[in-house]
Amino acid sequence: MQALEVGDPWNETTDVGPLIDLAAAERIEAWVGETVAALATVLTGGVCDDTAYAPTVLMDVPPHVKVFNEEVFGWVLPVPTIGGIGAGFAAINGSGTGAGRASSPTMFASPCGRRPSLRSAA
């Protein structure tokens, strides 16, 4: 995500344009700040420049924070640390409409080929 060009959407080299308004950028900045305060680590991004918010990867995201449980509407990838496949699916199923829904069940294939099931996002 570091290689993504943030800027003017009319520029052909831009990959990520600005957010809808300053309030949206400030909301994402606050949510990322909340996540870092909960001991997550910013691997890349986490920088707000007016209405542009750099694509961000967060590691060790606890499952109780907003970036995991709610739609961010920005380029933020929360990566939680979860102890095992069952706990992983419980966290995904327990998240509202948040980042957990983006996980693919094929990522969690067990050695014997069986996978726990995900609830659909209602």
KAHUGI-V305388 format. One line per field, one symbol per residue. phi: phi as a letter, one per 30 degrees, with the letter a starting at -180 (. if undefined). psi: psi as a letter, one per 20 degrees, with the letter a starting at -180 (. if undefined). Layout:
BEGIN
phi=???
psi=???
END
This chain:
BEGIN
phi=.ddddcldddddddcbddddadddddddedddddddddidcddaiiccbiccbdebccchdddcdddccbddhadbcdcdcbdjddddddddddddcdeedddcdddcddecicbdccdddd
psi=ihipppbpiiphiphoarrhrhhgghggggggghghhjjrpohqbjppndjppqppppqlpqiiqhihiqphlrmpoporopmrgghghggghiqdkbhhiiqphiikprhjiqqrqqqqo.
END
